[in-house]
Amino acid sequence: MAGVAAWRTLTSVRFAVLQIIVLAVAGLIGTMVRQVPSFALKSPADYARAMADEHARYDPITILGLNVGPGLVNLFDTLGFFRIFSAPWFTVLMTLLVISIVVCTIDRTPRLWRGVRHVRVEQPPAFFDPRLPQRAHLPADAVSQEELAAVLRGRRFRLRRAVGGPAADRDGETFVMGDRNQYFKMATLFTHLGLILFLTGGLVTGAFGYETVLFVGEGQTAPVQPVGTPHNLLVKNHRFEAPTRPNGTFADFWTDLAVYRDGAEIARKTIRVNDPLSAGGFVFHQNTFGPAAALEIRDPSGELVWTGPVLLSGKLLELPQGFMTIPGSDLGLLALLFRDESGQAVLGLQGLAQPDPSAESRTVFLTRLAVGQATDPAATAGYRIRWTGADAFTGMVVKNDPGQGLIWLAYLSLMAGLVLTFYFPRRRVWARFTDEGVDLAMAADRYVDARREFSGLLDDLAARTGHRAEVRPIP
């Protein structure tokens, strides 16, 4: 009994509508509430930073003078509102919807098959009542069975014939039936299959997909997945360009990008917006760019410990800001790019030390540089830091979407189902030949302009036989 009740629930229209409403509300929340980036869900540190951003965004909210922002953020975090499309409860709802569609399809298919398979050639006299729509009458000698069959074949109908009927008073009657697109109603199964594949593809992507954002300076490399991932991909920014127009706006931006696996280059391409690179199961989309500062750092002994760009991908007081740890030391370097009173670019540098992990960082030095200048080692903890030039970094969205193939199959299946259903609807024509004359009737799916189709059929008959059928006007 429990199984029967579950089956009835899954095939219930009300239950289907309820599921769609709940998912629609969840989707609305997901579009109105800023979602945590998918890459942050795979790293506790990234997730903590993302939640700090959410607190900064929503904490100021007050209702009737009461600050409800922090509590609201904590509640939304508990309910998964910041990660709706990957939340376990959303996955359960999507899975339940897929199961419901599968069960509804299984339940409907036998009836659908019987409906298209069963063909009734003989019809009772009331079926040809001239007061009904798409009905007509011709004199007995106006058209022959062969002439009618030729017209129906010309309109791509499949023909069937039957003589007599189940009642004795119908002896001598002959029925001709034309059926067009008999089995195309089964194409709705393609639509159901498309929905199932579409939802399944979304579930697969949510469960097994990967997405991250990479910022890579010119000449630098970066891992695609966390360090330690077997056969991890590395990307290298060979060159980045962002040419400008005469008015100073950017005309374009592109990256000469190479992808490596196990030390071997597997792909290289110049990527632009809407022209990504696909390699190793990942797609690399050009997304953004920003400033970087090329630095040269020498330790107290004069040895070169760093040469390359520092990405100014953060913001501090709405100014580009970046951070790095000086190699071989526990000294952090905070860089801030701004302009002085004369409009010249200036790079502010702050040295930070944290002798105790539980203690706050302390400032070791604070200085500023113009392009080409170097610091006095005595003023910067023994390190000589030179700003060699302004640079830029490229920003890419990197995606691995294992459900993409299912989504494309779903699209093709949905389109096939819709095209076959709406452009090839079923049409049926019956003709009853008796001594009194020929009665015609037509039935068609609701997507067909049956009156126009029937009128065209009568025109073809008139052109072939020279006799116009009598059609009773419909009041």
VOPAGU-2260 file (C-alpha; in pm, 1 decimal, decimal comma):
REM VOPAGU-2260
SITE   aa  ch    i         X         Y         Z
SITE  MET   A    0       0,0       0,0       0,0
SITE  ALA   A    1     285,1     237,0      78,2
SITE  GLY   A    2     425,7     177,9    -269,0
SITE  VAL   A    3      89,0     254,5    -429,8
SITE  ALA   A    4      56,3     573,6    -225,5
SITE  ALA   A    5     407,9     682,7    -323,4
SITE  TRP   A    6     332,2     611,2    -690,8
SITE  ARG   A    7      12,0     815,4    -675,0
SITE  THR   A    8     195,3    1101,4    -506,9
SITE  LEU   A    9     474,0    1105,1    -765,0
SITE  THR   A   10     221,0    1102,9   -1051,7
SITE  SER   A   11       2,3    1370,6    -894,4
SITE  VAL   A   12     -24,2    1698,2   -1082,6
SITE  ARG   A   13     -63,7    1887,7    -754,4
SITE  PHE   A   14     257,2    1736,3    -620,1
SITE  ALA   A   15     440,5    1830,4    -940,3
SITE  VAL   A   16     313,0    2188,7    -915,6
SITE  LEU   A   17     419,4    2202,7    -549,4
SITE  GLN   A   18     771,5    2087,2    -639,9
SITE  ILE   A   19     801,0    2345,5    -915,4
SITE  ILE   A   20     680,8    2624,7    -682,7
SITE  VAL   A   21     931,7    2527,5    -411,6
SITE  LEU   A   22    1217,2    2511,0    -664,2
SITE  ALA   A   23    1109,8    2842,2    -816,8
SITE  VAL   A   24    1115,8    3008,1    -472,8
SITE  ALA   A   25    1458,5    2856,1    -405,1
SITE  GLY   A   26    1583,2    2982,8    -740,7
SITE  LEU   A   27    1445,7    3329,0    -665,6
SITE  ILE   A   28    1633,4    3333,3    -335,1
SITE  GLY   A   29    1946,1    3217,9    -517,6
SITE  THR   A   30    1923,8    3511,3    -758,8
SITE  MET   A   31    1841,9    3774,3    -495,3
SITE  VAL   A   32    2094,4    3665,0    -231,5
SITE  ARG   A   33    2457,5    3691,8    -339,5
SITE  GLN   A   34    2597,8    3340,9    -371,1
SITE  VAL   A   35    2935,3    3225,5    -243,6
SITE  PRO   A   36    3168,6    3147,9    -539,7
SITE  SER   A   37    3184,0    2776,9    -611,0
SITE  PHE   A   38    3561,4    2762,4    -561,8
SITE  ALA   A   39    3518,0    2892,8    -206,0
SITE  LEU   A   40    3307,9    2587,2    -120,5
SITE  LYS   A   41    3614,3    2366,2    -160,4
SITE  SER   A   42    3843,4    2560,6      73,0
SITE  PRO   A   43    3765,3    2649,7     437,5
SITE  ALA   A   44    3989,0    2956,7     413,2
SITE  ASP   A   45    3820,7    3080,4      94,7
SITE  TYR   A   46    3479,1    3010,6     245,8
SITE  ALA   A   47    3568,6    3208,2     558,6
SITE  ARG   A   48    3675,2    3503,4     341,7
SITE  ALA   A   49    3355,5    3477,2     137,5
SITE  MET   A   50    3144,0    3475,9     453,0
SITE  ALA   A   51    3334,4    3778,7     580,5
SITE  ASP   A   52    3228,8    3954,8     259,5
SITE  GLU   A   53    2867,6    3848,6     320,4
SITE  HIS   A   54    2881,8    3989,6     673,9
SITE  ALA   A   55    3024,7    4316,1     542,3
SITE  ARG   A   56    2739,7    4333,6     293,1
SITE  TYR   A   57    2444,6    4238,5     513,1
SITE  ASP   A   58    2548,4    4320,1     871,7
SITE  PRO   A   59    2433,4    4685,7     849,4
SITE  ILE   A   60    2070,9    4576,2     787,4
SITE  THR   A   61    1834,6    4707,6    1054,0
SITE  ILE   A   62    1459,9    4658,9    1099,9
SITE  LEU   A   63    1271,5    4902,7    1325,6
SITE  GLY   A   64    1601,8    5020,2    1464,8
SITE  LEU   A   65    1714,5    4667,5    1549,4
SITE  ASN   A   66    2034,1    4542,9    1385,5
SITE  VAL   A   67    1934,7    4204,9    1240,7
SITE  GLY   A   68    2212,3    4176,3     981,7
SITE  PRO   A   69    2454,1    3946,5    1169,1
SITE  GLY   A   70    2177,3    3710,6    1278,0
SITE  LEU   A   71    2033,6    3708,8     926,2
SITE  VAL   A   72    2370,6    3613,8     778,1
SITE  ASN   A   73    2411,7    3331,5    1029,7
SITE  LEU   A   74    2058,7    3205,7     957,9
SITE  PHE   A   75    2111,6    3219,8     580,7
SITE  ASP   A   76    2441,9    3037,2     621,8
SITE  THR   A   77    2273,6    2762,1     825,3
SITE  LEU   A   78    1992,3    2726,4     569,3
SITE  GLY   A   79    2238,5    2724,5     281,1
SITE  PHE   A   80    2095,2    3038,4     119,3
SITE  PHE   A   81    2445,6    3155,8      22,9
SITE  ARG   A   82    2506,5    2833,4    -170,8
SITE  ILE   A   83    2156,2    2732,6    -273,9
SITE  PHE   A   84    2238,9    2556,3    -598,3
SITE  SER   A   85    2486,6    2324,8    -425,9
SITE  ALA   A   86    2300,7    2291,1     -95,0
SITE  PRO   A   87    2207,2    1930,8      -0,5
SITE  TRP   A   88    1837,2    2014,2      33,2
SITE  PHE   A   89    1830,2    2171,0    -313,7
SITE  THR   A   90    1995,9    1858,7    -454,4
SITE  VAL   A   91    1730,3    1645,3    -282,4
SITE  LEU   A   92    1451,6    1858,0    -434,1
SITE  MET   A   93    1606,4    1834,2    -780,4
SITE  THR   A   94    1649,4    1457,7    -744,0
SITE  LEU   A   95    1286,9    1422,4    -633,4
SITE  LEU   A   96    1172,8    1621,6    -936,8
SITE  VAL   A   97    1375,1    1395,5   -1166,9
SITE  ILE   A   98    1220,4    1088,1   -1004,0
SITE  SER   A   99     872,0    1239,4   -1040,6
SITE  ILE   A  100     924,1    1306,0   -1411,2
SITE  VAL   A  101    1054,7     951,5   -1463,7
SITE  VAL   A  102     757,6     800,5   -1278,2
SITE  CYS   A  103     508,5    1021,7   -1465,7
SITE  THR   A  104     667,5     919,9   -1795,3
SITE  ILE   A  105     649,7     549,9   -1706,7
SITE  ASP   A  106     288,0     592,2   -1595,5
SITE  ARG   A  107     183,0     782,8   -1907,4
SITE  THR   A  108     367,1     588,7   -2176,6
SITE  PRO   A  109     132,0     283,2   -2196,5
SITE  ARG   A  110    -174,5     506,7   -2231,8
SITE  LEU   A  111       2,9     723,9   -2484,8
SITE  TRP   A  112     101,9     417,4   -2686,3
SITE  ARG   A  113    -251,9     277,6   -2681,2
SITE  GLY   A  114    -384,7     613,6   -2795,1
SITE  VAL   A  115    -165,5     628,3   -3105,0
SITE  ARG   A  116    -165,7     254,6   -3175,7
SITE  HIS   A  117    -540,5     197,4   -3164,4
SITE  VAL   A  118    -701,0     300,5   -3492,7
SITE  ARG   A  119   -1076,6     286,1   -3548,0
SITE  VAL   A  120   -1160,8     295,7   -3915,0
SITE  GLU   A  121   -1538,7     235,8   -3881,6
SITE  GLN   A  122   -1735,8     514,2   -3719,5
SITE  PRO   A  123   -2105,7     534,4   -3621,7
SITE  PRO   A  124   -2343,8     753,6   -3825,2
SITE  ALA   A  125   -2353,5    1016,1   -3548,9
SITE  PHE   A  126   -1983,3    1073,8   -3600,9
SITE  PHE   A  127   -2060,1    1222,8   -3945,5
SITE  ASP   A  128   -2334,9    1453,9   -3818,3
SITE  PRO   A  129   -2308,5    1760,1   -4049,0
SITE  ARG   A  130   -2372,2    1990,6   -3754,8
SITE  LEU   A  131   -2031,1    1902,2   -3615,3
SITE  PRO   A  132   -1720,8    2096,9   -3725,1
SITE  GLN   A  133   -1508,8    1962,7   -4011,6
SITE  ARG   A  134   -1793,9    1760,4   -4166,1
SITE  ALA   A  135   -1899,8    1749,5   -4533,9
SITE  HIS   A  136   -2119,5    1551,2   -4773,5
SITE  LEU   A  137   -2084,3    1460,3   -5140,7
SITE  PRO   A  138   -2326,8    1285,2   -5377,3
SITE  ALA   A  139   -2259,5     915,1   -5428,3
SITE  ASP   A  140   -2131,0     963,0   -5783,4
SITE  ALA   A  141   -1923,1    1273,7   -5704,8
SITE  VAL   A  142   -1608,8    1098,8   -5585,0
SITE  SER   A  143   -1478,6     742,6   -5593,2
SITE  GLN   A  144   -1272,7     566,0   -5331,5
SITE  GLU   A  145    -974,2     571,6   -5565,4
SITE  GLU   A  146   -1002,1     947,0   -5619,9
SITE  LEU   A  147   -1029,1    1012,6   -5247,5
SITE  ALA   A  148    -735,0     779,9   -5181,7
SITE  ALA   A  149    -524,2     964,2   -5439,8
SITE  VAL   A  150    -598,4    1302,3   -5278,6
SITE  LEU   A  151    -519,3    1170,5   -4930,0
SITE  ARG   A  152    -194,2    1013,2   -5048,0
SITE  GLY   A  153    -101,4    1344,7   -5205,7
SITE  ARG   A  154    -143,5    1504,2   -4864,5
SITE  ARG   A  155      77,7    1232,8   -4706,8
SITE  PHE   A  156    -195,4    1039,5   -4529,4
SITE  ARG   A  157    -162,5     668,4   -4458,8
SITE  LEU   A  158    -474,6     484,5   -4580,2
SITE  ARG   A  159    -688,2     212,5   -4422,7
SITE  ARG   A  160   -1015,0      61,4   -4546,3
SITE  ALA   A  161   -1299,1    -128,1   -4382,6
SITE  VAL   A  162   -1622,7    -269,1   -4527,6
SITE  GLY   A  163   -1947,3    -289,4   -4329,8
SITE  GLY   A  164   -1986,3    -234,9   -3961,2
SITE  PRO   A  165   -2069,6    -406,2   -3637,3
SITE  ALA   A  166   -2446,5    -351,6   -3685,0
SITE  ALA   A  167   -2651,8    -534,1   -3947,9
SITE  ASP   A  168   -2807,1    -213,6   -4078,6
SITE  ARG   A  169   -2464,3     -89,3   -4180,7
SITE  ASP   A  170   -2400,5    -357,6   -4441,2
SITE  GLY   A  171   -2281,9    -210,1   -4766,7
SITE  GLU   A  172   -2098,9      78,9   -4606,7
SITE  THR   A  173   -1731,4     125,6   -4690,6
SITE  PHE   A  174   -1496,7     330,8   -4477,4
SITE  VAL   A  175   -1173,8     492,4   -4589,2
SITE  MET   A  176    -948,4     646,9   -4327,8
SITE  GLY   A  177    -641,6     862,3   -4375,6
SITE  ASP   A  178    -395,5     897,8   -4086,5
SITE  ARG   A  179    -104,5    1139,7   -4091,9
SITE  ASN   A  180     172,4    1158,1   -3830,5
SITE  GLN   A  181      16,7     872,3   -3636,1
SITE  TYR   A  182     308,7     808,8   -3401,6
SITE  PHE   A  183     442,7    1161,4   -3365,2
SITE  LYS   A  184     249,6    1215,9   -3042,9
SITE  MET   A  185     504,6     982,3   -2885,4
SITE  ALA   A  186     756,7    1263,4   -2940,3
SITE  THR   A  187     645,0    1408,2   -2607,0
SITE  LEU   A  188     865,2    1136,2   -2456,6
SITE  PHE   A  189    1165,2    1319,7   -2605,1
SITE  THR   A  190    1052,6    1628,6   -2414,9
SITE  HIS   A  191    1028,5    1428,5   -2092,5
SITE  LEU   A  192    1369,9    1276,7   -2159,4
SITE  GLY   A  193    1513,2    1623,7   -2221,0
SITE  LEU   A  194    1383,7    1747,5   -1885,9
SITE  ILE   A  195    1529,6    1444,2   -1710,0
SITE  LEU   A  196    1868,3    1488,8   -1879,4
SITE  PHE   A  197    1868,9    1863,5   -1811,9
SITE  LEU   A  198    1803,7    1820,0   -1440,3
SITE  THR   A  199    2045,9    1527,7   -1417,5
SITE  GLY   A  200    2314,2    1733,4   -1591,9
SITE  GLY   A  201    2263,7    2010,4   -1338,0
SITE  LEU   A  202    2293,7    1762,3   -1051,9
SITE  VAL   A  203    2611,5    1610,5   -1199,4
SITE  THR   A  204    2768,3    1953,5   -1246,2
SITE  GLY   A  205    2674,2    2060,8    -895,0
SITE  ALA   A  206    2809,0    1741,2    -739,2
SITE  PHE   A  207    3123,5    1681,0    -945,4
SITE  GLY   A  208    3196,3    2006,5   -1129,3
SITE  TYR   A  209    3475,3    2247,2   -1041,7
SITE  GLU   A  210    3502,1    2621,5   -1088,6
SITE  THR   A  211    3763,5    2868,0    -973,4
SITE  VAL   A  212    3904,3    3209,6   -1055,5
SITE  LEU   A  213    4275,2    3244,1   -1128,6
SITE  PHE   A  214    4476,8    3565,2   -1124,1
SITE  VAL   A  215    4810,3    3514,4   -1301,4
SITE  GLY   A  216    5078,6    3775,0   -1360,4
SITE  GLU   A  217    5268,3    3794,4   -1687,2
SITE  GLY   A  218    5530,6    3519,8   -1696,3
SITE  GLN   A  219    5384,7    3347,8   -1390,9
SITE  THR   A  220    5224,8    3005,1   -1350,8
SITE  ALA   A  221    4943,5    2890,2   -1123,4
SITE  PRO   A  222    4783,5    2553,6   -1040,9
SITE  VAL   A  223    4424,0    2501,5   -1148,5
SITE  GLN   A  224    4325,9    2277,3    -856,2
SITE  PRO   A  225    4464,5    2266,6    -501,1
SITE  VAL   A  226    4832,0    2176,3    -473,5
SITE  GLY   A  227    4868,9    1800,3    -435,1
SITE  THR   A  228    4589,2    1710,1    -676,1
SITE  PRO   A  229    4711,4    1418,6    -893,5
SITE  HIS   A  230    4791,3    1522,3   -1253,1
SITE  ASN   A  231    4702,4    1880,2   -1169,3
SITE  LEU   A  232    4700,8    2134,7   -1450,0
SITE  LEU   A  233    4924,8    2439,8   -1449,4
SITE  VAL   A  234    4856,2    2754,1   -1649,0
SITE  LYS   A  235    5118,3    3002,6   -1762,3
SITE  ASN   A  236    5052,7    3359,3   -1867,2
SITE  HIS   A  237    5307,4    3406,2   -2146,1
SITE  ARG   A  238    5179,5    3752,3   -2231,0
SITE  PHE   A  239    4891,2    3980,2   -2145,9
SITE  GLU   A  240    4780,7    4281,6   -2347,5
SITE  ALA   A  241    4506,7    4539,6   -2292,1
SITE  PRO   A  242    4537,0    4799,7   -2572,1
SITE  THR   A  243    4361,9    5131,0   -2521,1
SITE  ARG   A  244    4175,8    5371,4   -2746,6
SITE  PRO   A  245    4281,7    5733,9   -2793,4
SITE  ASN   A  246    4035,9    5836,5   -2519,6
SITE  GLY   A  247    4203,9    5601,1   -2271,7
SITE  THR   A  248    3936,3    5330,2   -2258,5
SITE  PHE   A  249    4034,0    4968,6   -2316,7
SITE  ALA   A  250    3969,0    4843,3   -2668,9
SITE  ASP   A  251    4030,1    4475,9   -2590,4
SITE  PHE   A  252    4223,2    4246,5   -2359,4
SITE  TRP   A  253    4371,9    3905,3   -2422,5
SITE  THR   A  254    4610,8    3648,7   -2277,4
SITE  ASP   A  255    4863,2    3420,2   -2444,4
SITE  LEU   A  256    4786,2    3120,3   -2223,1
SITE  ALA   A  257    4953,2    2778,8   -2203,4
SITE  VAL   A  258    4829,5    2475,7   -2009,4
SITE  TYR   A  259    5062,2    2208,0   -1873,3
SITE  ARG   A  260    5008,2    1863,7   -1725,3
SITE  ASP   A  261    5288,1    1662,0   -1564,9
SITE  GLY   A  262    5540,4    1911,7   -1701,3
SITE  ALA   A  263    5427,8    1885,2   -2064,7
SITE  GLU   A  264    5241,9    2155,5   -2252,9
SITE  ILE   A  265    4903,6    2021,5   -2365,6
SITE  ALA   A  266    4748,4    2338,9   -2509,1
SITE  ARG   A  267    4824,5    2700,4   -2589,7
SITE  LYS   A  268    4601,5    2974,2   -2722,8
SITE  THR   A  269    4538,3    3346,5   -2713,3
SITE  ILE   A  270    4214,1    3374,7   -2519,5
SITE  ARG   A  271    3969,9    3663,5   -2526,6
SITE  VAL   A  272    3626,0    3723,7   -2382,5
SITE  ASN   A  273    3389,0    3469,5   -2545,6
SITE  ASP   A  274    3685,3    3287,2   -2701,1
SITE  PRO   A  275    3805,0    3045,3   -2430,8
SITE  LEU   A  276    4061,9    2766,4   -2432,3
SITE  SER   A  277    3953,7    2406,2   -2366,1
SITE  ALA   A  278    4215,1    2164,0   -2236,4
SITE  GLY   A  279    4232,7    1869,1   -2000,6
SITE  GLY   A  280    3859,2    1871,6   -1933,2
SITE  PHE   A  281    3866,3    2237,0   -1825,8
SITE  VAL   A  282    3757,6    2554,4   -2004,3
SITE  PHE   A  283    3958,1    2873,0   -1944,8
SITE  HIS   A  284    3752,6    3191,4   -1991,7
SITE  GLN   A  285    3912,9    3534,1   -2013,5
SITE  ASN   A  286    3722,8    3728,1   -1749,9
SITE  THR   A  287    3905,7    4029,6   -1609,6
SITE  PHE   A  288    4242,9    4193,2   -1553,0
SITE  GLY   A  289    4406,9    4430,7   -1310,4
SITE  PRO   A  290    4729,6    4607,3   -1216,0
SITE  ALA   A  291    5045,3    4444,7   -1085,4
SITE  ALA   A  292    5377,0    4581,7    -962,3
SITE  ALA   A  293    5697,1    4421,1   -1091,7
SITE  LEU   A  294    5940,0    4399,1    -799,6
SITE  GLU   A  295    6299,7    4293,0    -754,8
SITE  ILE   A  296    6391,5    4194,1    -398,0
SITE  ARG   A  297    6740,7    4119,0    -263,2
SITE  ASP   A  298    6807,7    3983,4      84,4
SITE  PRO   A  299    7058,6    4137,3     331,9
SITE  SER   A  300    7343,0    3940,3     167,5
SITE  GLY   A  301    7259,0    4082,7    -174,9
SITE  GLU   A  302    7112,8    3759,4    -312,3
SITE  LEU   A  303    6815,6    3792,8    -546,4
SITE  VAL   A  304    6517,9    3626,0    -378,0
SITE  TRP   A  305    6232,0    3757,1    -592,5
SITE  THR   A  306    6180,7    3904,2    -933,9
SITE  GLY   A  307    5834,5    3919,4   -1078,4
SITE  PRO   A  308    5495,1    4081,6   -1043,2
SITE  VAL   A  309    5296,5    4125,3    -724,7
SITE  LEU   A  310    4928,8    4106,7    -813,4
SITE  LEU   A  311    4731,8    4403,8    -687,5
SITE  SER   A  312    4406,2    4209,9    -697,4
SITE  GLY   A  313    4266,5    4333,5    -366,2
SITE  LYS   A  314    4123,7    4663,7    -250,3
SITE  LEU   A  315    4228,2    4883,1      39,6
SITE  LEU   A  316    4056,1    5219,3      71,9
SITE  GLU   A  317    3933,2    5156,7    -284,1
SITE  LEU   A  318    4295,1    5143,1    -405,4
SITE  PRO   A  319    4463,7    4841,9    -573,2
SITE  GLN   A  320    4636,3    4633,5    -308,2
SITE  GLY   A  321    4839,4    4313,0    -306,2
SITE  PHE   A  322    5030,8    4094,5     -63,0
SITE  MET   A  323    5322,5    3853,9     -80,1
SITE  THR   A  324    5558,6    3678,3     157,1
SITE  ILE   A  325    5923,9    3751,6      87,8
SITE  PRO   A  326    6077,0    3412,4      -2,7
SITE  GLY   A  327    6301,8    3264,4     264,0
SITE  SER   A  328    6165,5    3483,6     540,7
SITE  ASP   A  329    5864,8    3530,8     765,9
SITE  LEU   A  330    5826,1    3886,7     643,2
SITE  GLY   A  331    5508,2    3984,1     461,8
SITE  LEU   A  332    5495,3    4267,4     210,9
SITE  LEU   A  333    5178,4    4469,2     155,7
SITE  ALA   A  334    5177,5    4682,4    -161,6
SITE  LEU   A  335    4935,4    4967,4    -231,0
SITE  LEU   A  336    4918,0    5156,1    -561,6
SITE  PHE   A  337    4808,5    5519,4    -565,7
SITE  ARG   A  338    4892,1    5858,5    -719,0
SITE  ASP   A  339    5062,8    6146,6    -544,1
SITE  GLU   A  340    4966,1    6512,3    -556,7
SITE  SER   A  341    5132,6    6554,2    -896,8
SITE  GLY   A  342    4947,4    6257,4   -1046,5
SITE  GLN   A  343    5251,4    6028,0   -1056,1
SITE  ALA   A  344    5211,8    5659,0    -974,6
SITE  VAL   A  345    5341,5    5566,7    -631,4
SITE  LEU   A  346    5378,1    5224,0    -473,0
SITE  GLY   A  347    5337,9    5216,2     -96,8
SITE  LEU   A  348    5509,3    4924,5      81,5
SITE  GLN   A  349    5441,9    4796,7     431,8
SITE  GLY   A  350    5653,9    4524,0     587,2
SITE  LEU   A  351    5465,6    4299,0     828,4
SITE  ALA   A  352    5594,5    4045,3    1078,7
SITE  GLN   A  353    5403,8    3797,5    1290,7
SITE  PRO   A  354    5643,4    3638,3    1540,6
SITE  ASP   A  355    5362,5    3454,2    1718,3
SITE  PRO   A  356    5078,3    3292,1    1516,1
SITE  SER   A  357    4835,2    3391,4    1790,3
SITE  ALA   A  358    4948,1    3753,4    1789,0
SITE  GLU   A  359    4857,1    4032,7    1550,3
SITE  SER   A  360    5098,0    4133,2    1275,5
SITE  ARG   A  361    5321,8    4429,3    1348,4
SITE  THR   A  362    5459,3    4682,0    1105,2
SITE  VAL   A  363    5834,3    4644,8    1045,2
SITE  PHE   A  364    5872,3    4922,2     789,3
SITE  LEU   A  365    5664,7    5164,1     586,8
SITE  THR   A  366    5792,5    5329,7     268,2
SITE  ARG   A  367    5698,3    5440,8     -81,5
SITE  LEU   A  368    5856,0    5411,6    -425,3
SITE  ALA   A  369    5825,9    5563,4    -768,7
SITE  VAL   A  370    5881,0    5348,3   -1077,1
SITE  GLY   A  371    6249,6    5256,7   -1103,3
SITE  GLN   A  372    6334,3    5348,9    -745,1
SITE  ALA   A  373    6476,1    5112,4    -482,5
SITE  THR   A  374    6457,0    5120,6    -104,8
SITE  ASP   A  375    6741,1    5173,9     136,6
SITE  PRO   A  376    6800,9    4828,4     293,2
SITE  ALA   A  377    6858,3    4992,7     629,7
SITE  ALA   A  378    6501,4    5123,0     619,4
SITE  THR   A  379    6337,4    4800,2     494,9
SITE  ALA   A  380    6462,2    4529,0     733,6
SITE  GLY   A  381    6781,5    4472,8     534,5
SITE  TYR   A  382    6601,6    4398,0     207,0
SITE  ARG   A  383    6655,3    4605,8    -103,8
SITE  ILE   A  384    6323,1    4635,3    -288,2
SITE  ARG   A  385    6310,5    4793,2    -632,5
SITE  TRP   A  386    5995,4    4872,7    -828,4
SITE  THR   A  387    6106,0    4780,3   -1178,0
SITE  GLY   A  388    5786,9    4874,1   -1356,3
SITE  ALA   A  389    5410,8    4872,6   -1381,6
SITE  ASP   A  390    5259,2    4543,3   -1490,5
SITE  ALA   A  391    4921,7    4372,3   -1517,3
SITE  PHE   A  392    4764,6    4039,0   -1431,3
SITE  THR   A  393    4502,1    3839,4   -1615,8
SITE  GLY   A  394    4192,2    3700,3   -1448,5
SITE  MET   A  395    4033,8    3378,9   -1572,8
SITE  VAL   A  396    3729,8    3174,7   -1478,9
SITE  VAL   A  397    3824,8    2806,9   -1499,6
SITE  LYS   A  398    3547,0    2549,8   -1521,9
SITE  ASN   A  399    3517,7    2174,9   -1533,5
SITE  ASP   A  400    3158,3    2086,3   -1618,5
SITE  PRO   A  401    3101,1    1707,9   -1629,0
SITE  GLY   A  402    2729,8    1761,6   -1685,0
SITE  GLN   A  403    2778,9    1963,9   -2002,8
SITE  GLY   A  404    2734,2    1663,9   -2233,5
SITE  LEU   A  405    2406,4    1575,8   -2064,0
SITE  ILE   A  406    2290,2    1936,7   -2098,1
SITE  TRP   A  407    2356,8    1931,1   -2473,0
SITE  LEU   A  408    2175,3    1597,5   -2508,0
SITE  ALA   A  409    1889,6    1747,0   -2307,7
SITE  TYR   A  410    1876,8    2045,6   -2541,8
SITE  LEU   A  411    1866,1    1823,3   -2850,0
SITE  SER   A  412    1602,5    1598,9   -2694,2
SITE  LEU   A  413    1386,9    1893,8   -2588,6
SITE  MET   A  414    1412,1    2055,1   -2931,5
SITE  ALA   A  415    1333,3    1725,5   -3105,7
SITE  GLY   A  416    1029,7    1672,8   -2884,3
SITE  LEU   A  417     899,8    2026,1   -2935,3
SITE  VAL   A  418     957,9    2028,7   -3311,8
SITE  LEU   A  419     799,8    1687,4   -3368,7
SITE  THR   A  420     505,6    1767,4   -3141,2
SITE  PHE   A  421     422,5    2115,0   -3270,6
SITE  TYR   A  422     521,2    2083,7   -3636,8
SITE  PHE   A  423     399,9    1730,9   -3702,1
SITE  PRO   A  424      66,6    1702,0   -3518,8
SITE  ARG   A  425    -165,7    1414,5   -3596,7
SITE  ARG   A  426    -447,5    1454,9   -3850,9
SITE  ARG   A  427    -713,3    1197,4   -3936,5
SITE  VAL   A  428    -975,8    1192,9   -4210,8
SITE  TRP   A  429   -1269,2     950,7   -4236,8
SITE  ALA   A  430   -1491,8     889,1   -4536,9
SITE  ARG   A  431   -1809,7     678,2   -4531,9
SITE  PHE   A  432   -1927,8     555,9   -4871,3
SITE  THR   A  433   -2297,8     460,1   -4885,5
SITE  ASP   A  434   -2568,9     447,4   -5150,7
SITE  GLU   A  435   -2685,7     792,8   -5033,6
SITE  GLY   A  436   -2346,3     956,0   -5078,1
SITE  VAL   A  437   -2005,8    1015,4   -4922,8
SITE  ASP   A  438   -1970,5    1161,4   -4574,3
SITE  LEU   A  439   -1639,8    1318,9   -4472,3
SITE  ALA   A  440   -1504,3    1402,6   -4127,1
SITE  MET   A  441   -1173,8    1526,8   -3994,8
SITE  ALA   A  442   -1011,6    1530,6   -3649,9
SITE  ALA   A  443    -676,5    1684,7   -3562,0
SITE  ASP   A  444    -457,8    1770,5   -3265,4
SITE  ARG   A  445    -513,6    2109,8   -3107,3
SITE  TYR   A  446    -200,4    2252,2   -3272,1
SITE  VAL   A  447    -365,0    2221,5   -3616,3
SITE  ASP   A  448    -590,1    2476,4   -3783,7
SITE  ALA   A  449    -840,3    2201,2   -3860,0
SITE  ARG   A  450   -1084,0    2426,9   -4046,3
SITE  ARG   A  451    -812,6    2542,8   -4286,3
SITE  GLU   A  452    -678,9    2189,1   -4333,9
SITE  PHE   A  453   -1025,8    2048,7   -4402,8
SITE  SER   A  454   -1103,0    2330,3   -4644,8
SITE  GLY   A  455    -778,8    2254,3   -4830,1
SITE  LEU   A  456    -872,0    1886,8   -4852,6
SITE  LEU   A  457   -1212,7    1974,1   -4998,6
SITE  ASP   A  458   -1047,1    2210,0   -5248,6
SITE  ASP   A  459    -816,1    1929,4   -5364,4
SITE  LEU   A  460   -1113,7    1694,9   -5402,7
SITE  ALA   A  461   -1304,1    1957,1   -5603,1
SITE  ALA   A  462   -1003,8    2016,7   -5828,1
SITE  ARG   A  463    -975,2    1642,3   -5895,0
SITE  THR   A  464   -1344,7    1552,5   -5934,4
SITE  GLY   A  465   -1513,1    1878,2   -6030,2
SITE  HIS   A  466   -1762,0    1845,2   -5744,0
SITE  ARG   A  467   -1772,7    2075,1   -5443,4
SITE  ALA   A  468   -1865,2    1911,7   -5112,6
SITE  GLU   A  469   -2158,8    2042,1   -4911,0
SITE  VAL   A  470   -2052,7    2187,9   -4578,5
SITE  ARG   A  471   -2314,6    2295,7   -4328,1
SITE  PRO   A  472   -2224,3    2635,8   -4181,1
SITE  ILE   A  473   -2135,7    2621,1   -3814,7
SITE  PRO   A  474   -2354,9    2859,7   -3615,0
